[in-house]
Amino acid sequence: MKNIIVTGGAGFIGSNVVHYVVNNHPEVHVTVLDKLTYAGNRKNLSGLPADRVELVVGDITDAELVDQLVKEADAVVHYAAESHNDNSLKDPFPFVQTNIIGTYTLIEACRKYGVRYHHVSTDEVYGDLPLREDLPGKGEGPGEKFTSETAYNPSSPYAATKAGSDLLVKAWMRSFGLSATISNCSNNYGPYQHIEKFIPRQITNILSGMRPKLYGDGKNVRDWIHVDDHSSAVWTILTKGRIGETYLIGSDGEENNQHVLELILELMDQPKDAYDHVKDRVGHDLRYAIDSRKLREELGWIPQFTDFREGLADTIKWYTENKDWWAAEKEAVEAKYAKNNQ
Ligand SMILES: NC(=O)c1ccc[n+]([C@@H]2O[C@H](COP(=O)([O-])OP(=O)(O)OC[C@H]3O[C@@H](n4cnc5c(N)ncnc54)[C@H](O)[C@@H]3O)[C@@H](O)[C@H]2O)c1
């Protein structure tokens, strides 16, 4: 696999995977296809060698452009998406357009040229789970975590469009023999994440002298994974995964939002209660939890960043040292939240 296309490679997870590939796989050339929406930033790719990484600014729904690029590629790894739940509740259309039509455009081109395709998706397609304390096996019993057999039950328009895109890929594999794999990953954290998202929002609030904001009672649980572990997992699936299979990616990082926020406050030398409760997100999923045994046992993947406290401390350091990367957008992001009392 010498020439790969990474869609959405100027966004949070996509740019991290481009860095990962450049650092770990010197034989691979990456073409990034990214529209540079508000969530994409060419600075995320700065410093990377020009002979290894090319940025093509364009839309994944542009069939002609996609055709031209896919024709020359060995594989497409598809990250580009509208990715923020809150935005999808306000205006779902871009989510339908990019996440569904965009995926359709890419898999059509991959089918035409017989190009290997990997589809990056989310655990949110499965809806949510009850809290651990309310389950007979306290979260470890059968059916108490998501597996690749869990039925789809998305809650938000974002999750529904990701679920729709996964189903297109499954149908293209079955009906047209598309050579593909799918991964559904839990919540990522790490450098280059847009400040509208939970962890960077809290960190940059503190760095800007504003109080952090916690949705509802903060009991919602997310299964956090460091973005570099997501990258190594996707690379493992791309190179070793069985065609036609879905793999769930997670690193046993269940934490509730209140605890994450309190940890950020502690690591940033703030009082534990120095935050405001704000209106909950409608339809807010209660708990996500990934059973990643299939990926670990079948493909031998092992996450490296399993100390959440340490990963969070590194992430705080990154936002502290890279104020230039986020400061210009902070006011507008918070104004958007304030309109919704969040
Ligand atoms: N963030 C998470 O915790 C998480 C967890 C699991 C899966 N995922 C999935 O990983 C992928 C990347 O997520 P992220 O958090 O990095 O998102 P992001 O919003 O940070 O980045 C998305 C990127 O896609 C680009 N893009 C958007 N629409 C486009 C279009 N029409 N054509 C070309 N490029 C376009 C944007 O410019 C941006 O660079 C998404 O598919 C998301 O569903 C995310």
The ligand as an SDF file (V2000), in Angstrom:
LIG
                    3D

 44 48  0  0  0  0  0  0  0  0999 V2000
  -14.1470   12.7090   17.4180 N   0  0  0  0  0  0  0  0  0  0  0  0
  -14.4050   11.5020   17.9010 C   0  0  0  0  0  0  0  0  0  0  0  0
  -14.3370   11.2720   19.1090 O   0  0  0  0  0  0  0  0  0  0  0  0
  -14.7680   10.3700   16.9560 C   0  0  0  0  0  0  0  0  0  0  0  0
  -14.9810    9.0890   17.4860 C   0  0  0  0  0  0  0  0  0  0  0  0
  -15.2580    8.0370   16.5920 C   0  0  0  0  0  0  0  0  0  0  0  0
  -15.3240    8.2710   15.2370 C   0  0  0  0  0  0  0  0  0  0  0  0
  -15.1330    9.5470   14.7570 N   0  0  0  0  0  0  0  0  0  0  0  0
  -15.1930    9.7370   13.2950 C   0  0  0  0  0  0  0  0  0  0  0  0
  -13.8880   10.1110   12.8820 O   0  0  0  0  0  0  0  0  0  0  0  0
  -13.9630   10.9900   11.7670 C   0  0  0  0  0  0  0  0  0  0  0  0
  -13.1750   12.2520   12.0360 C   0  0  0  0  0  0  0  0  0  0  0  0
  -13.7220   12.9020   13.1970 O   0  0  0  0  0  0  0  0  0  0  0  0
  -13.0630   14.2360   13.7540 P   0  0  0  0  0  0  0  0  0  0  0  0
  -13.4770   14.3620   15.1740 O   0  0  0  0  0  0  0  0  0  0  0  0
  -11.6430   14.2850   13.3980 O   0  0  0  0  0  0  0  0  0  0  0  0
  -13.8450   15.3200   12.8900 O   0  0  0  0  0  0  0  0  0  0  0  0
  -13.4660   16.8390   12.5710 P   0  0  0  0  0  0  0  0  0  0  0  0
  -14.7820   17.5530   12.5310 O   0  0  0  0  0  0  0  0  0  0  0  0
  -12.4030   17.3350   13.4890 O   0  0  0  0  0  0  0  0  0  0  0  0
  -12.8270   16.7850   11.1130 O   0  0  0  0  0  0  0  0  0  0  0  0
  -13.5860   16.5250    9.9730 C   0  0  0  0  0  0  0  0  0  0  0  0
  -12.7660   16.9090    8.7600 C   0  0  0  0  0  0  0  0  0  0  0  0
  -13.5400   16.5880    7.5850 O   0  0  0  0  0  0  0  0  0  0  0  0
  -13.4790   17.6970    6.6900 C   0  0  0  0  0  0  0  0  0  0  0  0
  -14.7150   17.7030    5.8740 N   0  0  0  0  0  0  0  0  0  0  0  0
  -15.9850   17.9470    6.3210 C   0  0  0  0  0  0  0  0  0  0  0  0
  -16.8500   17.8780    5.2850 N   0  0  0  0  0  0  0  0  0  0  0  0
  -16.1110   17.5730    4.1820 C   0  0  0  0  0  0  0  0  0  0  0  0
  -16.4370   17.3440    2.8280 C   0  0  0  0  0  0  0  0  0  0  0  0
  -17.7010   17.4410    2.3920 N   0  0  0  0  0  0  0  0  0  0  0  0
  -15.4440   17.0490    1.9590 N   0  0  0  0  0  0  0  0  0  0  0  0
  -14.1420   16.9570    2.3920 C   0  0  0  0  0  0  0  0  0  0  0  0
  -13.7860   17.1640    3.6690 N   0  0  0  0  0  0  0  0  0  0  0  0
  -14.7550   17.4670    4.5540 C   0  0  0  0  0  0  0  0  0  0  0  0
  -13.3430   18.9180    7.5800 C   0  0  0  0  0  0  0  0  0  0  0  0
  -12.8060   20.0290    6.8740 O   0  0  0  0  0  0  0  0  0  0  0  0
  -12.4220   18.3950    8.6670 C   0  0  0  0  0  0  0  0  0  0  0  0
  -11.0760   18.5660    8.3200 O   0  0  0  0  0  0  0  0  0  0  0  0
  -15.4520   11.2320   11.5190 C   0  0  0  0  0  0  0  0  0  0  0  0
  -15.8770   10.3720   10.4940 O   0  0  0  0  0  0  0  0  0  0  0  0
  -16.1140   10.8600   12.8430 C   0  0  0  0  0  0  0  0  0  0  0  0
  -17.4230   10.3950   12.6490 O   0  0  0  0  0  0  0  0  0  0  0  0
  -14.8710   10.5830   15.5810 C   0  0  0  0  0  0  0  0  0  0  0  0
  1  2  1  0
  2  3  2  0
  2  4  1  0
  4  5  1  0
  4 44  2  0
  5  6  2  0
  6  7  1  0
  7  8  2  0
  8  9  1  0
  8 44  1  0
  9 10  1  0
  9 42  1  0
 10 11  1  0
 11 12  1  0
 11 40  1  0
 12 13  1  0
 13 14  1  0
 14 15  2  0
 14 16  1  0
 14 17  1  0
 17 18  1  0
 18 19  2  0
 18 20  1  0
 18 21  1  0
 21 22  1  0
 22 23  1  0
 23 24  1  0
 23 38  1  0
 24 25  1  0
 25 26  1  0
 25 36  1  0
 26 27  1  0
 26 35  1  0
 27 28  2  0
 28 29  1  0
 29 30  1  0
 29 35  2  0
 30 31  1  0
 30 32  2  0
 32 33  1  0
 33 34  2  0
 34 35  1  0
 36 37  1  0
 36 38  1  0
 38 39  1  0
 40 41  1  0
 40 42  1  0
 42 43  1  0
M  CHG  2   8   1  16  -1
M  END
$$$$
